Amino acid sequence: MNQLIAYLLDHAMLDFSGELTLDMIRDFLRNDDSPAARALLAKLVQEKGVDDMVVTLADCLQEYLRTGLTEDLVHDQIKLYAES
């Protein structure tokens, strides 16, 4: 059973449902004047969309499926993405 669980966790995929757009992110960040929010928005504008962010975020969060995803973890990963 442990090998099966390990296999399933190793091969689980993280995906986000729904369509996230740059306009949606602008709305989400409208009242957030933090440096992280500004950096993220600037990077997404430079990249002309959110596709790269969503793929990168899903890939980075993949390793945390075993230990759990938290709001703080997602925040940290988005901040790292914006700063990269």
Biotite code that builds the C-alpha atoms (Angstrom):
import biotite.structure as struc

atoms = struc.array([
    struc.Atom([0.000, 0.000, 0.000], chain_id="A", res_id=1, res_name="MET", atom_name="CA", element="C"),
    struc.Atom([2.825, 2.435, 0.828], chain_id="A", res_id=2, res_name="ASN", atom_name="CA", element="C"),
    struc.Atom([4.409, 1.952, -2.586], chain_id="A", res_id=3, res_name="GLN", atom_name="CA", element="C"),
    struc.Atom([1.076, 2.636, -4.279], chain_id="A", res_id=4, res_name="LEU", atom_name="CA", element="C"),
    struc.Atom([0.588, 5.807, -2.254], chain_id="A", res_id=5, res_name="ILE", atom_name="CA", element="C"),
    struc.Atom([4.132, 6.957, -2.992], chain_id="A", res_id=6, res_name="ALA", atom_name="CA", element="C"),
    struc.Atom([3.588, 6.319, -6.700], chain_id="A", res_id=7, res_name="TYR", atom_name="CA", element="C"),
    struc.Atom([0.300, 8.240, -6.728], chain_id="A", res_id=8, res_name="LEU", atom_name="CA", element="C"),
    struc.Atom([1.824, 11.176, -4.892], chain_id="A", res_id=9, res_name="LEU", atom_name="CA", element="C"),
    struc.Atom([4.856, 11.211, -7.168], chain_id="A", res_id=10, res_name="ASP", atom_name="CA", element="C"),
    struc.Atom([2.633, 11.278, -10.239], chain_id="A", res_id=11, res_name="HIS", atom_name="CA", element="C"),
    struc.Atom([-0.112, 13.611, -9.031], chain_id="A", res_id=12, res_name="ALA", atom_name="CA", element="C"),
    struc.Atom([-0.521, 16.736, -11.097], chain_id="A", res_id=13, res_name="MET", atom_name="CA", element="C"),
    struc.Atom([-1.506, 20.143, -9.867], chain_id="A", res_id=14, res_name="LEU", atom_name="CA", element="C"),
    struc.Atom([-3.736, 22.165, -12.146], chain_id="A", res_id=15, res_name="ASP", atom_name="CA", element="C"),
    struc.Atom([-5.888, 25.233, -11.736], chain_id="A", res_id=16, res_name="PHE", atom_name="CA", element="C"),
    struc.Atom([-9.462, 25.225, -12.972], chain_id="A", res_id=17, res_name="SER", atom_name="CA", element="C"),
    struc.Atom([-11.045, 28.277, -14.508], chain_id="A", res_id=18, res_name="GLY", atom_name="CA", element="C"),
    struc.Atom([-9.466, 30.840, -16.736], chain_id="A", res_id=19, res_name="GLU", atom_name="CA", element="C"),
    struc.Atom([-7.240, 33.340, -15.008], chain_id="A", res_id=20, res_name="LEU", atom_name="CA", element="C"),
    struc.Atom([-6.605, 36.517, -16.968], chain_id="A", res_id=21, res_name="THR", atom_name="CA", element="C"),
    struc.Atom([-4.398, 39.534, -16.518], chain_id="A", res_id=22, res_name="LEU", atom_name="CA", element="C"),
    struc.Atom([-7.512, 41.656, -15.987], chain_id="A", res_id=23, res_name="ASP", atom_name="CA", element="C"),
    struc.Atom([-8.654, 39.330, -13.212], chain_id="A", res_id=24, res_name="MET", atom_name="CA", element="C"),
    struc.Atom([-5.264, 39.629, -11.507], chain_id="A", res_id=25, res_name="ILE", atom_name="CA", element="C"),
    struc.Atom([-5.441, 43.408, -11.801], chain_id="A", res_id=26, res_name="ARG", atom_name="CA", element="C"),
    struc.Atom([-8.829, 43.268, -10.051], chain_id="A", res_id=27, res_name="ASP", atom_name="CA", element="C"),
    struc.Atom([-7.475, 40.957, -7.332], chain_id="A", res_id=28, res_name="PHE", atom_name="CA", element="C"),
    struc.Atom([-4.510, 43.272, -6.718], chain_id="A", res_id=29, res_name="LEU", atom_name="CA", element="C"),
    struc.Atom([-6.383, 46.568, -7.043], chain_id="A", res_id=30, res_name="ARG", atom_name="CA", element="C"),
    struc.Atom([-6.243, 47.317, -3.309], chain_id="A", res_id=31, res_name="ASN", atom_name="CA", element="C"),
    struc.Atom([-2.863, 45.695, -2.697], chain_id="A", res_id=32, res_name="ASP", atom_name="CA", element="C"),
    struc.Atom([-0.030, 48.214, -2.896], chain_id="A", res_id=33, res_name="ASP", atom_name="CA", element="C"),
    struc.Atom([2.615, 45.840, -1.543], chain_id="A", res_id=34, res_name="SER", atom_name="CA", element="C"),
    struc.Atom([5.955, 45.512, -3.317], chain_id="A", res_id=35, res_name="PRO", atom_name="CA", element="C"),
    struc.Atom([5.164, 41.844, -4.071], chain_id="A", res_id=36, res_name="ALA", atom_name="CA", element="C"),
    struc.Atom([1.872, 42.742, -5.761], chain_id="A", res_id=37, res_name="ALA", atom_name="CA", element="C"),
    struc.Atom([3.494, 45.490, -7.819], chain_id="A", res_id=38, res_name="ARG", atom_name="CA", element="C"),
    struc.Atom([6.356, 43.194, -8.850], chain_id="A", res_id=39, res_name="ALA", atom_name="CA", element="C"),
    struc.Atom([3.955, 40.440, -9.871], chain_id="A", res_id=40, res_name="LEU", atom_name="CA", element="C"),
    struc.Atom([1.802, 42.763, -11.937], chain_id="A", res_id=41, res_name="LEU", atom_name="CA", element="C"),
    struc.Atom([4.848, 44.276, -13.628], chain_id="A", res_id=42, res_name="ALA", atom_name="CA", element="C"),
    struc.Atom([6.178, 40.823, -14.520], chain_id="A", res_id=43, res_name="LYS", atom_name="CA", element="C"),
    struc.Atom([2.823, 39.673, -15.886], chain_id="A", res_id=44, res_name="LEU", atom_name="CA", element="C"),
    struc.Atom([2.466, 42.815, -17.995], chain_id="A", res_id=45, res_name="VAL", atom_name="CA", element="C"),
    struc.Atom([5.997, 42.287, -19.319], chain_id="A", res_id=46, res_name="GLN", atom_name="CA", element="C"),
    struc.Atom([5.146, 38.667, -20.170], chain_id="A", res_id=47, res_name="GLU", atom_name="CA", element="C"),
    struc.Atom([1.837, 39.746, -21.727], chain_id="A", res_id=48, res_name="LYS", atom_name="CA", element="C"),
    struc.Atom([-0.278, 37.283, -19.758], chain_id="A", res_id=49, res_name="GLY", atom_name="CA", element="C"),
    struc.Atom([-0.541, 34.804, -16.939], chain_id="A", res_id=50, res_name="VAL", atom_name="CA", element="C"),
    struc.Atom([0.090, 31.491, -18.695], chain_id="A", res_id=51, res_name="ASP", atom_name="CA", element="C"),
    struc.Atom([3.760, 31.247, -17.691], chain_id="A", res_id=52, res_name="ASP", atom_name="CA", element="C"),
    struc.Atom([2.943, 32.125, -14.096], chain_id="A", res_id=53, res_name="MET", atom_name="CA", element="C"),
    struc.Atom([0.235, 29.467, -13.808], chain_id="A", res_id=54, res_name="VAL", atom_name="CA", element="C"),
    struc.Atom([2.452, 26.744, -15.290], chain_id="A", res_id=55, res_name="VAL", atom_name="CA", element="C"),
    struc.Atom([5.446, 27.757, -13.167], chain_id="A", res_id=56, res_name="THR", atom_name="CA", element="C"),
    struc.Atom([3.367, 27.997, -10.003], chain_id="A", res_id=57, res_name="LEU", atom_name="CA", element="C"),
    struc.Atom([1.801, 24.578, -10.548], chain_id="A", res_id=58, res_name="ALA", atom_name="CA", element="C"),
    struc.Atom([5.244, 23.106, -11.174], chain_id="A", res_id=59, res_name="ASP", atom_name="CA", element="C"),
    struc.Atom([6.769, 24.715, -8.065], chain_id="A", res_id=60, res_name="CYS", atom_name="CA", element="C"),
    struc.Atom([3.862, 23.713, -5.832], chain_id="A", res_id=61, res_name="LEU", atom_name="CA", element="C"),
    struc.Atom([3.973, 20.122, -7.082], chain_id="A", res_id=62, res_name="GLN", atom_name="CA", element="C"),
    struc.Atom([6.621, 19.142, -4.528], chain_id="A", res_id=63, res_name="GLU", atom_name="CA", element="C"),
    struc.Atom([4.417, 20.346, -1.676], chain_id="A", res_id=64, res_name="TYR", atom_name="CA", element="C"),
    struc.Atom([1.490, 18.032, -2.460], chain_id="A", res_id=65, res_name="LEU", atom_name="CA", element="C"),
    struc.Atom([2.830, 15.545, 0.065], chain_id="A", res_id=66, res_name="ARG", atom_name="CA", element="C"),
    struc.Atom([3.165, 18.042, 2.896], chain_id="A", res_id=67, res_name="THR", atom_name="CA", element="C"),
    struc.Atom([0.250, 20.298, 2.061], chain_id="A", res_id=68, res_name="GLY", atom_name="CA", element="C"),
    struc.Atom([-0.378, 23.610, 0.385], chain_id="A", res_id=69, res_name="LEU", atom_name="CA", element="C"),
    struc.Atom([-0.972, 26.677, 2.500], chain_id="A", res_id=70, res_name="THR", atom_name="CA", element="C"),
    struc.Atom([-1.791, 30.272, 1.697], chain_id="A", res_id=71, res_name="GLU", atom_name="CA", element="C"),
    struc.Atom([1.645, 31.312, 2.952], chain_id="A", res_id=72, res_name="ASP", atom_name="CA", element="C"),
    struc.Atom([3.362, 28.769, 0.720], chain_id="A", res_id=73, res_name="LEU", atom_name="CA", element="C"),
    struc.Atom([1.450, 29.921, -2.368], chain_id="A", res_id=74, res_name="VAL", atom_name="CA", element="C"),
    struc.Atom([2.195, 33.551, -1.464], chain_id="A", res_id=75, res_name="HIS", atom_name="CA", element="C"),
    struc.Atom([5.903, 32.780, -1.167], chain_id="A", res_id=76, res_name="ASP", atom_name="CA", element="C"),
    struc.Atom([5.964, 30.945, -4.488], chain_id="A", res_id=77, res_name="GLN", atom_name="CA", element="C"),
    struc.Atom([4.156, 33.776, -6.297], chain_id="A", res_id=78, res_name="ILE", atom_name="CA", element="C"),
    struc.Atom([6.611, 36.267, -4.771], chain_id="A", res_id=79, res_name="LYS", atom_name="CA", element="C"),
    struc.Atom([9.572, 34.153, -5.925], chain_id="A", res_id=80, res_name="LEU", atom_name="CA", element="C"),
    struc.Atom([8.065, 33.990, -9.411], chain_id="A", res_id=81, res_name="TYR", atom_name="CA", element="C"),
    struc.Atom([7.586, 37.754, -9.545], chain_id="A", res_id=82, res_name="ALA", atom_name="CA", element="C"),
    struc.Atom([11.188, 38.320, -8.461], chain_id="A", res_id=83, res_name="GLU", atom_name="CA", element="C"),
    struc.Atom([12.682, 35.864, -10.946], chain_id="A", res_id=84, res_name="SER", atom_name="CA", element="C"),
])
